[in-house]
Amino acid sequence: MKIHISLPILCLICLLGCKQQSAIDTINLADYIPADSVSSTTYDATFDITRALSDCKEMKASKLVIPKAIYRITPNYASEKYVFVSNNDAGLKAFLFDLSNISNLEIDGNGSEFILEGFICPFLLDNSINITIKNLSIDFKRPFHTEGLIIGSGKGYIDLKFSDEFPYEVKNGKLRFIDRNGSLYPYGNLLEFNAGQRETEFKVFDNWLFTSPLPAEILPNNDIRMYKEDIIGKTGNIMVFGASNRLIPAFTISDSENILLSNINIYHCGGMGVIGQRTKDIELNKVMVSPRPNGKRIISATADATHFVNCSGYLRMIDCTFENQKDDATNIHGIYAVVDKIISPTEIIVRLKHRQQFGFDFIKKGMNVEFEDARSLISKGICKIKEVKRLNKECTFVTFSDSIPSSVRLKDPMASIEAYPEVLIKGCTIQKNRARGLLLSSRAKIVIENNYFHTPGSAILFEGDGCYWYEQSGVRDVIIRNNIFDNCNFGNDSWGIGCIGVNTLIMEDKDKSRYHRNIVVTDNQFNIFYPTIAYLYCVDGFTFKNNKIQQSDKYKHVHTETRRFVTEDCSNISIED
């Protein structure tokens, strides 16, 4: 039987279909939240956010609107996934916003704050495409590190006062940090911060702990006396107890494409602020990793503000602020695995060496990889991968289209030569954190311009090694221009020598190895108390021109080195001072 539909009715059906489609373009979190619940101090928004995200995915919504509010978040109703996160600690993690396998979605927080309690990660983007997240802040009720005011010291001990924000207990004579539920917050290092300057104390060293918790006792006034051989600290400064692990990044971005983070404040997280891996096209615009304004905390993120591994396309950081985090502002690099077994001229097994790289899929079929000498980082040749088979989280069986170079030996590093992003870092403020500013290791074009640096180590560092961190580097085209370098290098020398430095582990054939190439430094302002502007070795192509240098007395120079430029085993160096 044929059914005849008139043209007006057909048009009406089409209009209704269009209206129905437009009705699900935007999902509002307000529709999922019980009335008056946000104002309740006991309301946990986690489950309602999870429901809204589920509908976004099912209905293919293009926008999730979050009404401006302060949302309490706990792990109780969060989704869980076992994830391998490069340079952080792998494991089963709870996530608030799990955006796995979601495409074409914008999340607008409208100025909302998410206050997380316990071990829960704010965002996971995994196989996510065309995602924008904007206008929100992230903080944790109990930080993953602990800060104590130094109120006294003596031989082998310091006395500390802790605020209510950092609960603790002395149990069996040991100082332990907890939250209100009794969950433990382990610590693995100590670092002293100048309370007045809100930065690391001048020339202070990391105090890594081989055993913890440390011995302690409660004093009559309820302060703490903590014991450790050779411990020192200035009264009035802050002793920071660093988190033992990097368990809770704020944003984990993996195997995704076209990601924009805009107008986001990361006041705290228990790992890196933003970690991106194997992702194409990432932009951070007005992303701030910083302690909460007008707050008393001195630490923001407990590790790097940002970190990017084997990414591609473009990587942009524009008008961002990275300050007071417990490690670098950014580290951009690839991953080396080492040759563990040579089965035939076309078959090998490679092994990931660093525990925070285990499980990282760094190669795939059809990819070109480069073999290098482990001690000199001199290239031994390039091969194309025919097949890849993961054996376990550490080892991968690789078959090549042609024979590997005959000079390849066991322990030689191997890495992709295709996973490089073009990098733009512009208009950013980078200051008062532990260690360095920018660790740049992409072989694509890098532009660093109009930024402000005040870092205890090198503001810009070129690294890479095939025997310790196993981070692939070797820049090829870097422009550093119109930046202000303001009294950097007030920390210890292990964080880098010179405002611009090289810290690559090259142990042999330095006269032949030229790992980093073509670095141009122009039209910058250097305010220096520490005389060395650039410390370079094994570099081919370094140009320094049209820069202004102003001597400063903000800190005391305590080294015998007086050279502004230190170059060893370099080629094609041009310095106009």
Steps between C-alpha positions, in 0.01 A plus 500: 500500500633842407474792742474843343639797703419849388783750453394725796494203738839384369644848564352498853661163571837637381462810719413291804802281430725807480357639825546166669862487385573856615343422838781255581785710363544643851471313828477698822634348820228689688247249366680218681548664839230475770356835604701692761759222525801704380471726802521197731843428649436125475387489136735299277461602134704212357213269404292777343796613291555139391135473391519822304816386321341167416210682333742728317662195348176314424324802348813634329449835669737777395501689831479433872408810700593504868323765711744709700540350847745333734467124454613247760649190337593162653608164349188324634308492170781569251590279206825302527757404241847350507716744311867527402595867520850591384723659765228447759407188690280243331211334676127468551376856528166666563394777260241775530476602134569185299489621139628177347383444141303826493524737203391855420414612852543832680486515880437848637541531876382864513749574777418193711739351753542129556630415847613139498538283807726197501668314217298597192628647174301790351523430122580209268506552124571169327433459129316830517468729197413870475458568872489846660503545878476853637415732787554286808732450798635186665614460861529231766375528856802309632813559287719203409808672641538659845639837608640569845615831648851468640492642855838377620788264432800331653751229425311222325149643542259776401185616675191548287150641526230369265174674416165321501528465123772236549377240753768276655565248771801361684451126513760260639742790514462583129356812335220410260267718298133411466164643400185525711411141408837367610634432148879526479684763293856361473797732451832436328700821516547828683556843342529834678315804367561863592173612658545869416602453137270197457769318304765238571758613753820635341723214375300242693536132406237228480501275803395161365383245753609139468276403789184666624307587708758681712540478878316771690342594830223734608626793708309636802348778286378239246763599246718230342869428541618296201834321502733445207877495481642826357154658467511879486243775451464870570246603757206666326541307178272225370607136482315322220450125531473383140254229401667160451308428179345676204157343522250777427565722193237766435471432124608172343486524120580184307471394135276796423478784247414870495481579871449853636525591869401863556471722808569221748650530848679199648557597860620155596531141383699195609713468189533704183258778414466390138658183361455434128618186324473383140263787426479726195423874528479629857449861608508641851365854508497690829561186702632581847684253722537701820405490868159645569512882507504640854552151637777384732629205299837542334477201259268454204548171310724239661689435173536677163241759406482340154669209327467366143630169368505379138245762399465637146331773297513826694558564869411852615517660841376858484457750786542229764638522852709219645623573850587329828461152357737237639678445168544656156255721313507260206695206363449409134674184384483157342563159655803278456479125537820298499596200291458206737538205263605466134319200353592547132609788272132603473366399844575641843345538843514846654446581866366812672736580787347768721218375721283803422516411130386140538194425289565794267427409135773706335519330157260356245496325165630711209691742725861598440731469798859602565769303680762692697811423698415490871803701616549749217142529360647491151254356247565149372224506241127501429273202439132450416285281723314214335329350803469575872393257773480610862627218723431672830513847653879511464589305186393522134587267212579700186539384141657734241453523126878491449802399706594717794843671483780254567644733766191472723584341834314396813399800719500740203197733518232504229224759452243624252608782269142592410340604830611863520271799555559853373524699822388856578533633855394864508407758763546264796620566855730229639632552850569390858476127439748229582765434235477628144268683263469347153656169401488505120558183305291509182678471166232709330498882504496658847418866571532642853397867510371777729529292818618590851738263681607500865612144566745357754667292231540558129208681340543295182677166500581256221529146632471142378673174586499131419616365834310663791167676429489358145344820366559560131605848398724667241350835393546621143338845470451722807427873520513670843398865468356797689503326838598631844740284700484645850762376747485133417741237640449583868458129572761225505711415196333161448202694366705640213795731442419824317168658405517289185676170542569151377482206738515208257669182624769459234790305645706405196605655167405853605726631225275328244154503655283801408173403662334845507502732198401846380405703805446876450478735802406854400346821640469375859556678833735324745503628859780297656680463830640165386742577216446200271230567243557189288668170580531284188666181389460273197296772324522579129367849430441756776437869427479768770424852374316826580450406866517736799693399811448675835707414807296439818580476870178325604694188603860437595720331242673210677686331213846554357368483143494844339450418130175609341522231234645156557528288187665160480518269199273726295492615137374813325465721807428871439484732802445875471529623855 
